Amino acid sequence: MARLTSPASHHHPSHRHLLQATGAPAGMARIDAIVVPTARPSRYLRHASHLAEVLGCPLVVLCSGRWTSAERVRAGAAPGADVIAIDFTARSAARLPALETSTALPPRLRRHTDTAAKRNFALALARMAGWERIVFLDDDIEVGAPDDLRRAAGLLDDFDAAGLSIGGFPDNSVVCHAFRAVGGHQETFVGGGALVVETVRDVAFFPDVYNEDWFYLLKEDGLRPLAVTGLVKQAPYDPFRTTERARAEETGDVLAEGVFWLLDEGRTLREADLRHWTEFLARRRLFIESILGRLPRARVSPDERRRMEESLKAARGRLALISPELCLGYLDRWRADSKVWREFVELLPRGRPVEQALRYLATPGRGAP
């Protein structure tokens, strides 16, 4: 196995220098809604529900999976709470456009979650309902100070989005968690788990791939105007519990890290050509192998070392299926989808009651209500 050299040789451990404002002072602005995509029992929504009450805004919960439902969420809500709970299915989002990025990857490389679709649905709903500033919040994120969200919203006069720094358990991919475990310096970036976005100027979308939030923050030639302020806490989880997590993340991690590699070097997405992807995929393999090479000296238990090794080998196996041509083609489809999404949101009827907006989004082929 390759010997682990300097992190910069095969991997960029931080992208935070790309942010245009970090910890920027800002006035406060109103939050129009908090959006939580979830597949967990309703008890995981207690914090978000409290936040919505403090901020005086509706809580939009997009439910799917066996452990939750709109009925359970509404039953568990406090009396008088403004909760909009939706059982999210393809039918409920029938109006959303078909995006090529959802089908461009071979089946084995696709991500089998509905997080991106839920967030796109929320963007469309917000635009129709006249919500100008919304918060995307994961159900395992805790906001220590509600005013941090108001300050983030205040930044949206000058920025397209404002993230909150994620403390607590690091929010990284499996491979990056393993890198940290063997002594590598690994930072986190802002993401959809705690993100305040502007919906009037904003016409970006979330592609159905791991790191979809990084792609949401991109524009044609680079990163959109993005700020970070405040702090949230990520609940702990075991990144090495199953090897499937590493497999599911690898394609999106390669695509996003490959793009951000260029931005880190002051280059643009236009330089993400076949040569770039060929070189980057080689770097990615060396990065994973160098972590494997350091595993015997990692200060972890034998069981965790075994699970880390299995996860890294799973990521490496998935990496072997990713070609430069696939990466290049995916970016082409992302650009095409960006135009499709822009046309869709710009034609959405505006200023509609939430109930009317939900009916519209669930009914394909009809005119504006």
N, C-alpha and C positions, 0 to 999 in steps of 0.2 A: 504494500500500500504506500501511497505517496506520503511523504513527511509534511506535516502542517507547517507552512511558512507564514510570512506576514499575512494578516487578514486581508490587506489590500491586494494581495497577489491574486486571490480567487474570489473575493467577496468584499462588498462594501457593508460594514457593520452599522452604518448610520446614514440616514438621508435627511436628518433634521436641518442641515444647513440649507436645504432647498426651501424651507419655510420663509415667507416674506416678513412675518412678524411672530415673535416668540414671547409669550408673556406680556403682550402689548396691553397697555392701559386703554380702557375703552369705556364709553358711557354704556348704560344699560338700555336694552330694548325688549319689547314684549316677545314672548314665545307663543306662537299660535297653536302648536300641537306637539305632543311627544308621541313618537311612533316606535313601537316595540314589536319586531317580528319574533315569534316564539313558537316552540314546540314542547315547552315544559309545562308542568302543572301551574295553576294560577297563583300559588304561593310565591312563585318567583317574580310576580308582578307587584308585590307590596311596595317596594321602594319606588318604582316608577309611578305607581298610583299616588303615593305620598307627594312625589315631586310635582305631578300634574295639579294636585290640590293646592300646593304652595304657590305654584306659578299661575294658577287660575286659568288653565288651558285644558282642552280635552286630551285624554289618553286614547290613542288608537292602537289597538292590539290586533295583530294579524296572526291568527291561530292555524296550526296544521299539525298533523300527527296524532298519535293515539292518546297522548297524555293531557291534551288540552282541547278546549272548544270555546266558541263564543258564548254558549250558554253557561259554561262553568265560570268563565271570566266575569260575566255579568252577575252571576249568583254570588260571587265572592267579593264584588265591589262594595265599597262603603255606600250607605244610603245617600243619595243625592250626588254621587260622584259622576262626573261627565266622562263616561267610558264608551268608546265606540269599538265594539268587539266584532270581528269578522272571521268567519270560517273561510280561510283562503284556499281556493282551488283554482284550477284553470278556468272553470266556468265563471267564478267571481271576477276574474281579470280578463274576460273574453275580448274586451275592447283593446287591450294592449297589443301593439304591433308584434308580428313575428320577427324575431331578431336572428340574424345569421350566426352571431356568436354563440347562440344556444345550441346550434346543431353543427357548427363547423368542425369541432373536434371529433375524432373517432370515439365510439361509445366508451371504450376503456379509459379514455382520458377526460371524460366529462365529469363534472361535479354534480352529484345527485342530491342537491338541496334546493330549497325554494327561497332562500334569503334574498337573492338579487331581485327576483320577481316581486317579492313582497315590498321591497324598497321602491322599485319602479312604480308599483301600484300606488304606494303612498305619495310619491311625487305627483302622479297624475291627479289623485284625490285632492291634494293640497292646492294644486293649481286651479282646479275647478271650484273648490270651496273658498278660495281667496285667502288661504293661509300663506303668508309671505315668508315666515321664518319658522321652520320646524326642526325638531331635534330627533335624530335617529339614536336610539339607545338600546343596547343589548340587555337581555334580562339578567345577565351576570355582572353588570356594571353598577357601581354605586357612586353617586354624585355627592360629595361631601358638603358642598355649598351651592344651593340652588342659584344664588346670584352669579355663580360662574357661568351658568347657561345664559343668563340675561346679558352678561358681559360679552360672551361669545356672539350672541345675537346682535349686540351693538357694533361688532366688527363687520357685520355684513353690509354696511353701507359702502365699505371700501374693498371687501373681499367676497369671493363667491361662496366660501365655506370657512368655518372655524372649528377646529378640532380641540378636544381637551386632552391634555397629557394623561397618559394611562399609567397609573402607579399600581401598587399591589403586585399581583402576579404578572410577569411580563407577557405581553400579547404578541407572540411571535409564531412563526411556522415551526413544525417539528424539527426541521433541519437546523434552524437558528437556535432553538432551545438546546439541541445537542451541542452546537458550537459553544454556547455559553457554558454548558456543563463541563466541557473539556478545557475551560480557561479562556475562551475567546471573549473579547469585548463586543457585546451585542446590544444595541439600543432598539427602542421601539419607535414607530412612526404613528402619526394620527390615523384614525380609521373610522369605519362606519359604526363601531361600537359606541362611540360618543362623539357625534358630529352634528353641528348646527349648520343648516344649509338655507340658502336663499332660493325661493322658487319662482320669482318673477323673471329675473334675467337668466336664471339657471335653466339650461336645456340639456344637461348631461344625464347619463343613465348608468345603471349598474349592470355590467355584463355577467352572465351566468358562469363564473369561474372563481376559484379561490383568489383572494386579493381584489375582488370586484370593487372594493372601495378605493383602492389605488387608481384603478382605471377611471372611476367616477371623477377623481380629482384631476384627471388629465384633460388637456385640450390638444388640438392638432399638432402644435409645435412644442408642447412642454406642459409644465404644471400650471394649473389655473391659480389665480390669486388666492392664497391659502394662509390662514393664520392659526395660531394655537394659543390658548390661554386657559387658565384654570387647571384643575386636577380631578381625575376620577380614579376609582379603585376597581381593578379587575379581580373577580373571585378566582381562587386557585383551581386548577384542573390538572389532570395527568396527560401530558402530550404524548406519552409513550404507551398509553393503555392498550391500544391496538395498532397494528401496522397499517390498517386501512386509512387512518388519518394521514399518515405520511404519503401514501399513494394518492389520496384524494387532493392533497395540497400541491403536489409537485408541479403539475402543469401550470397552475396559476402562479406559483412562486417563481418558476422560471420566466414566465412571460413578464410579470411585474418587475422582478429584480433585473431582468435584462433591459427593460426600458429605463428603469431608474439608474442603472449603471451609466447609461448615456447622459442622463440629466446631471448626475453627480459630476461628470467630466465637462460640463458646460456645453454639451452637444444637444441635438434635437432628435425627435422621433423620426425625422426623415433619414437619419443615418442608421436606422435599424434595418439594415439590408442583410443579404445572405451571409456576407463576410462577418458582420457583427454577430449574428446568431450562431454561426459556426464556431467563432472564437468564444462566445459566452457559454455555449453548451459544454465546451471543453473545460472552461474554468469551473463550471458548476460541478462537473464530475470530479475534478481535482479537489474541489472544496469538500465534497462529501467524503471522498476517500481520505483526505487529510484528517477529517474528524474521526473517521474509523481508526486511523493510525494512532490517534491520541487516546482512544477509549481506554486502553489498559491502564493508563495513569490517571484517569478521571476519579475524582473523590466522590464516588457514588457507591451504593451497595451493589453486590454482585448481581442481584435480580434486576435492578434498574439498568446496570450496564448491559445485561443481556437484552432487555427490552429496547434500549437505545440502539444497540447494534442491529436488531431485527428491523427497527423502524428506518434506520439509515439505509440498510440494504434494500428495503422496500422502496424507498425514495429513489435509490440508484437504479433499481430495476425499472421503475416508471420513467425515469429520465432517459433510459435507453430507447424508449419508444417515441421520444420527442425529437423531431428533425428541424433543421434550420428552415426548411420550406414550410413546415407546419406553423412555426412562429411567425414567419413573414405573412403567410396567408391569414393567420388569425388577426394580425394588426390591420390588414386590408379590410377584413370583415368588420372589425371594430369601427373603422372610419366610416364604412358604409352604413352601419347601424346608427352611428351618431347622427347622420343626416336623416335617417328614417325616424329616429326618436324626436329630433328637432321638429320635423314636419308634423308629427303626431301631437306633441304638446302645444304647439302654436295654434293648432286648429281646435283644441279642446274648448268647449263652452266655459265661460267664467262666471263667477258669482252665483253659483248654484247651492242650494241647501245640501247638506251632506247626504241625506237619504236619496235625493235626486241624482247626485253625482255617483253614488254607489250603483244605482239602477243603470245609469248610463254606461259605466265601466263594465258592467256585467252583461250588457246586451250588445252583441256585435251587429253591425249592419244597419243600425237605426240612426236617424238624424238626431240633432241636438234636442234634449228634452225641453 
